[in-house]
Amino acid sequence: MNRNFRYSLLLGLGLSLGLSACQDLDIAPTDRPTDATFWTKPEDAANVLATAYENLYNSEYFFFNEVLSDNAFNVSDVNGSNSRNIAQGAYGTNQQRITNEWGYHYTGIRKSNVLLANIDKIASLDAGLKARYIGEARALRAFHYFQLLTWYGDVPLVTTEIGVTEAQQVTRTPRAQVLDFVLKELEEAAAALPVNTAYAATDKGRFTKGAALALKARVLLYEGRWAEVSTITEQLMSGAAGTYSLFPSYAGVFLPSNEGNSEVMLDLQYLVPTRTHSEQRLFIPRTEGKLITAIAPTQELVNDYIMANGQAISETGSGYSEDTPYAGRDPRFEATIVHDGSVWKRPDGSTITIRTLPGTGDNAVDRSDASPTGYYSAKYFDRTADANLNSGLNLILIRYADVLLMHAEAKNEQSQLTAADWDRTIGALRRRAGFTAATALDFPAGSQESLRASIRRERRTELAMEGLRIFDIRRWRTAETVLTGFAHGIKAGNPGIDNGYLRVDQRTFNPAKHYLWPVPQRERDINPSLSQNPGW
């Protein structure tokens, strides 16, 4: 995707609805393009659309979403826009992440609105390309509104270019209306967009028909509209909306050498040195990242990885032992979690053994700047990054594995999950991961409730450290359970307290208020017409 954007000044960054940097002036500036002089060439539309893709999502949010959930812990009150405070339930209407995310998405929405309002001015733009650009812009806008309604509930629905005065008077649109808009936009965008194989290599990262439908399935999944989910996932799995498949290697999905592989449906595009992310410095072993560990996987996540025989560690006969807790586990565990005894491969090809038990060195839990849980993350570590660990590795927002997981969940919630469904979803994921035992691969006998527990565990471990867990526990309404109490680390503490598993943080989730973030106070100061969510 072209990243040489000449005219990003047109798009107006700022506070309320992304508009405070604009001015209601009739004087045409002479030092930069205006609407009258800009929208004349096909490249103008391409460049504005490219800037909208740059605003699709934020690498900090992508990684620190795990800290908001029970998958990870951040010891720092600074890194990740104070994400630790949200996880603790100790935040208010001026919290940094909550304030900035609102503005971030409205900036993205404005970019799409600008394109959609002006693209007709370019008479020389090929009709087919124009239709595709419009479809992409509508899908991008829908993505932003999906994020907003998920976090904040009712939000202003703005679908045209507006000025500062109007932006300071808009009111919140009911969530249901925003949801209907998102679903309609994604349906119509999908109808206009090509399948993934129709794009040139230089257009990797754009919305495709499959990506728009997969996003629609995710929106419906979060709403519990199971029949509609399975209709879309069936379409995606049949190949009717593009060509996707599981990449042969689970760990390989996230390597720079395999970017844009068969599993990627939508990703954030990065390119060294013009666009990079550096959060890996905060989640790999401290000796390798050289900074305080700010994204530390929890013992709760580790405990959810099943054994190679398919049993949970708490089940009789699983073979799990606290003396050798990492032996015989789900093969995805080693591809995701760095633990005491892990062999770490450095960029120069050499290896070291990571030790995290107290007194074992610079990566140990008793070091103030090391992981307080005794775990680090391996997923998304880029060994090709520069000396400062700035990475150009793309970050995957939707992958085909999630389509399979959505399908399994939707079929089970309709009491329709069959052995065949299991085999082509959960079974396929486990075969790709490296499971060989029939007890792990075969369709398990059990109730809808027991299957639900298995599918939810599968989602957690397959998608661990990919920023999705927080949305799952919110839509399942389990956040008040899993985010209330202590988050834990390795068994290296007082055996009389939680069986020796380190207490690293105490958290509280109040279901009466925390299922919705507050409307940022900064936005309400700018626009008194914005109402507030209950409890805030």
C-alpha positions as semicolon CSV with decimal commas, in nm:
position;residue;x (nm);y (nm);z (nm)
1;M;0,000;0,000;0,000
2;N;0,131;0,342;-0,093
3;R;0,251;0,531;0,214
4;N;0,377;0,848;0,044
5;F;0,095;1,072;0,155
6;R;0,130;1,424;0,026
7;Y;-0,186;1,579;0,158
8;S;-0,272;1,446;0,500
9;L;-0,323;1,805;0,617
10;L;-0,667;1,793;0,461
11;L;-0,795;1,548;0,714
12;G;-0,794;1,757;1,032
13;L;-0,678;1,587;1,352
14;G;-0,798;1,696;1,694
15;L;-1,037;1,649;1,982
16;S;-1,414;1,637;1,953
17;L;-1,504;1,407;1,661
18;G;-1,154;1,465;1,521
19;L;-1,249;1,818;1,420
20;S;-1,101;2,074;1,655
21;A;-0,803;2,138;1,426
22;C;-1,038;2,255;1,148
23;Q;-1,170;2,608;1,122
24;D;-1,495;2,753;0,990
25;L;-1,326;2,998;0,755
26;D;-1,410;3,102;0,402
27;I;-1,057;3,213;0,320
28;A;-0,881;2,961;0,096
29;P;-0,526;2,887;0,219
30;T;-0,245;2,938;-0,032
31;D;0,018;2,721;0,135
32;R;-0,155;2,384;0,098
33;P;-0,416;2,206;-0,116
34;T;-0,785;2,283;-0,064
35;D;-1,098;2,093;-0,159
36;A;-1,113;2,307;-0,472
37;T;-0,760;2,221;-0,585
38;F;-0,707;1,876;-0,438
39;W;-0,982;1,646;-0,566
40;T;-0,874;1,644;-0,931
41;K;-0,664;1,327;-0,986
42;P;-0,719;0,957;-0,909
43;E;-0,407;0,964;-0,692
44;D;-0,578;1,214;-0,461
45;A;-0,843;0,959;-0,367
46;A;-0,579;0,687;-0,331
47;N;-0,369;0,900;-0,097
48;V;-0,660;1,000;0,126
49;L;-0,773;0,638;0,150
50;A;-0,420;0,535;0,240
51;T;-0,415;0,781;0,531
52;A;-0,744;0,631;0,649
53;Y;-0,579;0,288;0,659
54;E;-0,298;0,431;0,869
55;N;-0,566;0,523;1,123
56;L;-0,733;0,182;1,120
57;Y;-0,600;0,076;1,459
58;N;-0,322;0,154;1,702
59;S;-0,039;-0,087;1,793
60;E;-0,052;0,022;2,157
61;Y;-0,419;-0,066;2,181
62;F;-0,358;-0,395;1,999
63;F;-0,101;-0,515;2,251
64;F;-0,227;-0,353;2,571
65;N;-0,580;-0,484;2,521
66;E;-0,439;-0,800;2,678
67;V;-0,361;-0,606;2,997
68;L;-0,726;-0,496;3,012
69;S;-0,820;-0,865;3,036
70;D;-0,721;-1,154;3,261
71;N;-0,456;-1,262;3,010
72;A;-0,185;-1,016;3,115
73;F;-0,070;-0,772;3,380
74;N;0,110;-0,439;3,357
75;V;0,311;-0,336;3,661
76;S;0,356;0,015;3,521
77;D;0,108;0,297;3,567
78;V;0,258;0,473;3,264
79;N;0,295;0,228;2,976
80;G;-0,014;0,148;2,774
81;S;-0,205;0,468;2,852
82;N;-0,261;0,360;3,213
83;S;-0,421;0,033;3,109
84;R;-0,345;-0,113;3,452
85;N;-0,589;0,132;3,608
86;I;-0,871;0,012;3,382
87;A;-0,795;-0,352;3,466
88;Q;-0,809;-0,263;3,836
89;G;-1,139;-0,083;3,794
90;A;-0,970;0,230;3,929
91;Y;-1,033;0,483;3,657
92;G;-1,255;0,778;3,576
93;T;-1,380;0,994;3,294
94;N;-1,039;1,148;3,225
95;Q;-0,845;0,822;3,195
96;Q;-0,592;0,848;2,913
97;R;-0,681;0,539;2,710
98;I;-1,053;0,606;2,732
99;T;-1,013;0,969;2,626
100;N;-0,769;0,900;2,345
101;E;-0,953;0,602;2,196
102;W;-1,267;0,808;2,146
103;G;-1,074;1,073;1,952
104;Y;-0,871;0,813;1,763
105;H;-1,176;0,647;1,613
106;Y;-1,351;0,971;1,528
107;T;-1,037;1,085;1,348
108;G;-1,056;0,766;1,142
109;I;-1,426;0,821;1,078
110;R;-1,361;1,173;0,958
111;K;-1,102;1,048;0,709
112;S;-1,354;0,809;0,557
113;N;-1,622;1,077;0,554
114;V;-1,387;1,315;0,372
115;L;-1,319;1,060;0,101
116;L;-1,683;0,964;0,059
117;A;-1,789;1,329;0,039
118;N;-1,536;1,425;-0,228
119;I;-1,458;1,123;-0,443
120;D;-1,728;1,210;-0,698
121;K;-1,531;1,523;-0,788
122;I;-1,264;1,313;-0,961
123;A;-1,414;1,264;-1,306
124;S;-1,114;1,070;-1,435
125;L;-1,129;0,800;-1,166
126;D;-1,206;0,456;-1,311
127;A;-1,559;0,351;-1,215
128;G;-1,452;0,010;-1,086
129;L;-1,173;0,158;-0,875
130;K;-1,407;0,424;-0,745
131;A;-1,657;0,161;-0,632
132;R;-1,379;-0,029;-0,456
133;Y;-1,247;0,282;-0,281
134;I;-1,597;0,364;-0,159
135;G;-1,640;0,008;-0,031
136;E;-1,309;0,025;0,152
137;A;-1,390;0,361;0,311
138;R;-1,729;0,237;0,429
139;A;-1,572;-0,076;0,579
140;L;-1,309;0,133;0,755
141;R;-1,575;0,363;0,896
142;A;-1,780;0,065;1,011
143;F;-1,477;-0,078;1,191
144;H;-1,436;0,246;1,388
145;Y;-1,802;0,261;1,482
146;F;-1,790;-0,103;1,589
147;Q;-1,506;-0,023;1,828
148;L;-1,689;0,282;1,961
149;L;-2,022;0,110;2,026
150;T;-1,841;-0,183;2,190
151;W;-1,660;0,039;2,439
152;Y;-1,900;0,332;2,488
153;G;-2,249;0,214;2,386
154;D;-2,438;0,514;2,248
155;V;-2,209;0,735;2,038
156;P;-2,265;1,018;1,789
157;L;-2,327;0,876;1,442
158;V;-2,168;1,117;1,197
159;T;-2,169;1,011;0,832
160;T;-2,087;1,339;0,658
161;E;-1,828;1,612;0,684
162;I;-1,926;1,856;0,958
163;G;-1,771;2,172;1,093
164;V;-1,660;2,257;1,443
165;T;-1,981;2,430;1,544
166;E;-2,194;2,134;1,442
167;A;-1,952;1,888;1,603
168;Q;-1,988;2,070;1,934
169;Q;-2,364;2,015;1,930
170;V;-2,407;1,653;1,822
171;T;-2,578;1,411;2,056
172;R;-2,526;1,041;2,116
173;T;-2,706;0,807;1,880
174;P;-2,867;0,498;2,040
175;R;-2,637;0,198;2,026
176;A;-2,891;-0,011;1,837
177;Q;-2,903;0,245;1,559
178;V;-2,524;0,259;1,534
179;L;-2,515;-0,120;1,526
180;D;-2,767;-0,132;1,241
181;F;-2,555;0,120;1,052
182;V;-2,238;-0,086;1,100
183;L;-2,401;-0,407;0,979
184;K;-2,555;-0,238;0,675
185;E;-2,227;-0,068;0,584
186;L;-2,034;-0,394;0,605
187;E;-2,293;-0,582;0,399
188;E;-2,289;-0,321;0,123
189;A;-1,911;-0,284;0,138
190;A;-1,868;-0,659;0,101
191;A;-2,095;-0,656;-0,206
192;A;-1,872;-0,392;-0,369
193;L;-1,532;-0,528;-0,273
194;P;-1,322;-0,783;-0,463
195;V;-1,214;-1,114;-0,311
196;N;-0,862;-1,129;-0,169
197;T;-0,713;-1,308;-0,471
198;A;-0,824;-1,025;-0,701
199;Y;-0,591;-0,774;-0,535
200;A;-0,238;-0,705;-0,653
201;A;0,049;-0,776;-0,415
202;T;0,094;-0,400;-0,368
203;D;-0,261;-0,378;-0,231
204;K;-0,212;-0,618;0,058
205;G;-0,378;-0,494;0,374
206;R;-0,688;-0,348;0,213
207;F;-1,041;-0,448;0,301
208;T;-1,162;-0,732;0,081
209;K;-1,501;-0,899;0,050
210;G;-1,386;-1,168;0,292
211;A;-1,250;-0,919;0,544
212;A;-1,571;-0,715;0,544
213;L;-1,781;-1,029;0,595
214;A;-1,549;-1,161;0,867
215;L;-1,578;-0,829;1,048
216;K;-1,956;-0,845;1,013
217;A;-1,949;-1,195;1,162
218;R;-1,748;-1,062;1,456
219;V;-1,998;-0,781;1,512
220;L;-2,283;-1,033;1,509
221;L;-2,085;-1,265;1,738
222;Y;-2,053;-0,989;1,995
223;E;-2,432;-0,944;1,973
224;G;-2,505;-1,315;2,017
225;R;-2,689;-1,335;1,683
226;W;-2,576;-1,691;1,631
227;A;-2,771;-1,794;1,321
228;E;-2,645;-1,490;1,131
229;V;-2,289;-1,561;1,245
230;S;-2,292;-1,919;1,121
231;T;-2,444;-1,814;0,788
232;I;-2,149;-1,583;0,724
233;T;-1,881;-1,816;0,858
234;E;-2,019;-2,096;0,641
235;Q;-1,986;-1,867;0,341
236;L;-1,627;-1,784;0,433
237;M;-1,536;-2,146;0,500
238;S;-1,682;-2,257;0,166
239;G;-1,457;-2,019;-0,029
240;A;-1,748;-1,816;-0,164
241;A;-1,598;-1,488;-0,036
242;G;-1,230;-1,546;-0,100
243;T;-0,955;-1,799;-0,056
244;Y;-0,839;-1,854;0,302
245;S;-0,689;-2,144;0,493
246;L;-0,496;-2,219;0,809
247;F;-0,126;-2,157;0,766
248;P;0,061;-2,486;0,825
249;S;0,260;-2,354;1,123
250;Y;0,092;-2,185;1,420
251;A;0,409;-2,002;1,523
252;G;0,478;-1,921;1,159
253;V;0,158;-1,719;1,124
254;F;0,324;-1,434;1,316
255;L;0,670;-1,432;1,154
256;P;0,786;-1,152;0,921
257;S;0,876;-1,405;0,654
258;N;0,511;-1,516;0,636
259;E;0,332;-1,180;0,626
260;G;0,012;-1,185;0,424
261;N;-0,012;-1,565;0,450
262;S;-0,324;-1,768;0,370
263;E;-0,472;-1,710;0,716
264;V;-0,458;-1,330;0,719
265;M;-0,792;-1,165;0,645
266;L;-0,721;-0,814;0,773
267;D;-0,403;-0,672;0,919
268;L;-0,232;-0,347;1,013
269;Q;0,040;-0,273;0,761
270;Y;0,386;-0,163;0,877
271;L;0,703;-0,089;0,685
272;V;1,053;-0,017;0,816
273;P;1,156;0,261;0,857
274;T;0,852;0,473;0,768
275;R;0,594;0,302;0,991
276;T;0,692;0,078;1,281
277;H;0,581;-0,031;1,627
278;S;0,801;-0,099;1,928
279;E;0,576;-0,258;2,193
280;Q;0,774;-0,583;2,175
281;R;1,030;-0,415;2,399
282;L;0,764;-0,436;2,671
283;F;0,667;-0,804;2,651
284;I;0,975;-1,009;2,558
285;P;1,226;-1,118;2,827
286;R;1,374;-0,817;3,003
287;T;1,728;-0,901;2,898
288;E;1,614;-0,896;2,536
289;G;1,383;-0,595;2,549
290;K;1,599;-0,388;2,785
291;L;1,290;-0,213;2,927
292;I;1,048;-0,274;3,211
293;T;0,810;-0,560;3,132
294;A;0,472;-0,397;3,085
295;I;0,276;-0,686;2,931
296;A;0,324;-0,997;3,145
297;P;0,106;-1,306;3,080
298;T;-0,079;-1,427;3,389
299;Q;-0,093;-1,766;3,554
300;E;-0,466;-1,764;3,477
301;L;-0,387;-1,768;3,105
302;V;-0,121;-2,035;3,147
303;N;-0,365;-2,255;3,339
304;D;-0,611;-2,255;3,050
305;Y;-0,374;-2,429;2,809
306;I;-0,489;-2,790;2,791
307;M;-0,264;-3,093;2,795
308;A;-0,155;-3,267;2,475
309;N;-0,417;-3,534;2,544
310;G;-0,692;-3,270;2,526
311;Q;-0,771;-3,257;2,897
312;A;-0,771;-2,949;3,115
313;I;-0,495;-2,947;3,378
314;S;-0,757;-2,982;3,653
315;E;-0,908;-3,300;3,506
316;T;-0,830;-3,638;3,658
317;G;-0,593;-3,828;3,435
318;S;-0,465;-3,522;3,251
319;G;-0,106;-3,598;3,347
320;Y;-0,044;-3,245;3,470
321;S;0,207;-3,196;3,750
322;E;0,293;-2,878;3,935
323;D;0,651;-3,007;3,953
324;T;0,678;-2,998;3,572
325;P;0,400;-2,756;3,483
326;Y;0,503;-2,690;3,124
327;A;0,555;-3,048;3,011
328;G;0,303;-3,213;2,782
329;R;0,095;-2,901;2,719
330;D;-0,090;-2,765;2,418
331;P;0,180;-2,705;2,149
332;R;0,058;-2,346;2,113
333;F;0,176;-2,276;2,467
334;E;0,545;-2,283;2,377
335;A;0,476;-2,073;2,066
336;T;0,310;-1,804;2,278
337;I;0,442;-1,801;2,635
338;V;0,801;-1,768;2,755
339;H;0,847;-1,941;3,091
340;D;1,118;-2,056;3,325
341;G;1,333;-2,292;3,119
342;S;1,228;-2,163;2,776
343;V;1,501;-2,152;2,514
344;W;1,507;-1,808;2,356
345;K;1,650;-1,756;2,009
346;R;1,824;-1,423;1,965
347;P;1,838;-1,229;1,636
348;D;2,200;-1,333;1,581
349;G;2,101;-1,698;1,593
350;S;2,239;-1,771;1,939
351;T;2,015;-1,904;2,215
352;I;1,980;-1,852;2,589
353;T;1,773;-2,026;2,853
354;I;1,527;-1,792;3,022
355;R;1,510;-1,826;3,399
356;T;1,230;-1,656;3,592
357;L;1,234;-1,815;3,937
358;P;1,352;-1,587;4,220
359;G;1,727;-1,540;4,232
360;T;1,794;-1,677;3,883
361;G;1,898;-1,355;3,708
362;D;1,778;-1,051;3,522
363;N;1,455;-1,210;3,398
364;A;1,347;-1,337;3,742
365;V;1,029;-1,230;3,919
366;D;1,224;-1,066;4,201
367;R;1,373;-0,807;3,964
368;S;1,170;-0,485;3,978
369;D;1,189;-0,432;3,602
370;A;1,132;-0,796;3,504
371;S;0,802;-0,976;3,456
372;P;0,619;-0,986;3,791
373;T;0,434;-1,300;3,682
374;G;0,739;-1,497;3,572
375;Y;0,609;-1,514;3,213
376;Y;0,688;-1,325;2,895
377;S;0,534;-1,334;2,547
378;A;0,688;-1,481;2,232
379;K;0,407;-1,411;1,984
380;Y;0,482;-1,116;1,757
381;F;0,850;-1,099;1,851
382;D;1,028;-0,977;1,538
383;R;1,389;-1,096;1,512
384;T;1,436;-0,875;1,205
385;A;1,363;-0,554;1,401
386;D;1,625;-0,280;1,422
387;A;1,865;-0,230;1,712
388;N;1,597;-0,037;1,904
389;L;1,345;-0,318;1,844
390;N;1,135;-0,106;1,609
391;S;0,940;-0,359;1,407
392;G;0,775;-0,354;1,068
393;L;0,585;-0,676;1,135
394;N;0,218;-0,650;1,037
395;L;-0,036;-0,700;1,316
396;I;-0,327;-0,928;1,231
397;L;-0,673;-0,796;1,319
398;I;-0,873;-1,087;1,175
399;R;-0,739;-1,427;1,078
400;Y;-0,911;-1,732;0,939
401;A;-0,863;-1,920;1,266
402;D;-1,110;-1,680;1,424
403;V;-1,366;-1,759;1,155
404;L;-1,342;-2,127;1,255
405;L;-1,377;-2,039;1,622
406;M;-1,676;-1,815;1,554
407;H;-1,839;-2,094;1,355
408;A;-1,792;-2,349;1,633
409;E;-1,928;-2,113;1,897
410;A;-2,228;-2,010;1,690
411;K;-2,320;-2,368;1,604
412;N;-2,295;-2,476;1,966
413;E;-2,506;-2,186;2,089
414;Q;-2,775;-2,301;1,845
415;S;-2,739;-2,660;1,976
416;Q;-2,625;-2,759;1,627
417;L;-2,257;-2,844;1,679
418;T;-2,186;-3,182;1,519
419;A;-1,879;-3,403;1,499
420;A;-1,827;-3,276;1,144
421;D;-1,844;-2,914;1,262
422;W;-1,596;-2,988;1,539
423;D;-1,359;-3,161;1,298
424;R;-1,338;-2,869;1,057
425;T;-1,310;-2,604;1,328
426;I;-1,160;-2,700;1,664
427;G;-1,018;-3,023;1,525
428;A;-0,854;-2,839;1,236
429;L;-0,702;-2,581;1,469
430;R;-0,561;-2,850;1,695
431;R;-0,419;-3,054;1,408
432;R;-0,246;-2,744;1,277
433;A;-0,112;-2,672;1,625
434;G;0,047;-3,018;1,646
435;F;-0,195;-3,224;1,855
436;T;-0,191;-3,593;1,763
437;A;-0,387;-3,767;2,040
438;A;-0,734;-3,878;1,939
439;T;-0,862;-3,761;2,277
440;A;-0,765;-3,406;2,179
441;L;-0,888;-3,421;1,820
442;D;-1,210;-3,620;1,831
443;F;-1,549;-3,464;1,901
444;P;-1,599;-3,482;2,279
445;A;-1,915;-3,620;2,426
446;G;-2,086;-3,376;2,656
447;S;-2,352;-3,116;2,708
448;Q;-2,387;-2,782;2,535
449;E;-2,242;-2,625;2,849
450;S;-1,931;-2,846;2,850
451;L;-1,877;-2,781;2,480
452;R;-1,916;-2,409;2,546
453;A;-1,638;-2,426;2,805
454;S;-1,412;-2,610;2,559
455;I;-1,476;-2,364;2,278
456;R;-1,418;-2,063;2,502
457;R;-1,093;-2,213;2,627
458;E;-0,992;-2,278;2,267
459;R;-1,057;-1,914;2,176
460;R;-0,847;-1,798;2,467
461;T;-0,543;-2,009;2,386
462;E;-0,558;-1,990;2,007
463;L;-0,591;-1,609;2,015
464;A;-0,382;-1,538;2,325
465;M;-0,185;-1,210;2,320
466;E;-0,374;-1,089;2,012
467;G;-0,590;-0,832;2,192
468;L;-0,927;-1,008;2,168
469;R;-0,977;-1,162;2,511
470;I;-1,113;-0,842;2,666
471;F;-1,397;-0,834;2,413
472;D;-1,482;-1,199;2,474
473;I;-1,515;-1,171;2,850
474;R;-1,727;-0,858;2,808
475;R;-1,967;-1,014;2,557
476;W;-1,990;-1,335;2,764
477;R;-2,060;-1,120;3,072
478;T;-1,789;-1,304;3,266
479;A;-1,572;-0,998;3,324
480;E;-1,708;-0,942;3,675
481;T;-1,588;-1,292;3,762
482;V;-1,248;-1,313;3,593
483;L;-1,153;-0,949;3,657
484;T;-1,248;-0,947;4,023
485;G;-0,985;-1,076;4,264
486;F;-0,613;-1,137;4,226
487;A;-0,416;-1,185;3,908
488;H;-0,137;-1,436;3,967
489;G;0,212;-1,528;3,863
490;I;0,426;-1,842;3,896
491;K;0,439;-2,063;4,204
492;A;0,720;-1,887;4,384
493;G;0,555;-1,731;4,688
494;N;0,423;-1,818;5,031
495;P;0,267;-2,166;5,001
496;G;0,004;-2,060;5,254
497;I;-0,130;-1,791;5,020
498;D;-0,302;-1,909;4,700
499;N;-0,096;-2,227;4,709
500;G;0,220;-2,024;4,651
501;Y;0,113;-1,860;4,324
502;L;0,224;-1,499;4,336
503;R;-0,042;-1,237;4,379
504;V;0,059;-0,962;4,136
505;D;-0,247;-0,738;4,128
506;Q;-0,591;-0,702;4,280
507;R;-0,867;-0,614;4,041
508;T;-1,231;-0,509;4,058
509;F;-1,492;-0,511;3,785
510;N;-1,824;-0,350;3,870
511;P;-2,090;-0,487;3,630
512;A;-2,316;-0,192;3,706
513;K;-2,078;0,047;3,531
514;H;-1,768;-0,116;3,383
515;Y;-1,931;-0,289;3,087
516;L;-1,938;0,056;2,929
517;W;-1,656;0,304;2,935
518;P;-1,749;0,660;3,028
519;V;-1,783;0,925;2,764
520;P;-1,454;1,117;2,809
521;Q;-1,494;1,428;3,019
522;R;-1,280;1,618;2,771
523;E;-1,542;1,555;2,503
524;R;-1,827;1,659;2,732
525;D;-1,641;1,980;2,817
526;I;-1,621;2,058;2,446
527;N;-1,975;1,942;2,375
528;P;-2,222;1,968;2,668
529;S;-2,484;1,791;2,456
530;L;-2,308;1,458;2,512
531;S;-2,476;1,255;2,785
532;Q;-2,289;1,019;3,020
533;N;-2,312;0,643;3,077
534;P;-2,470;0,503;3,398
535;G;-2,250;0,509;3,706
536;W;-2,009;0,769;3,573
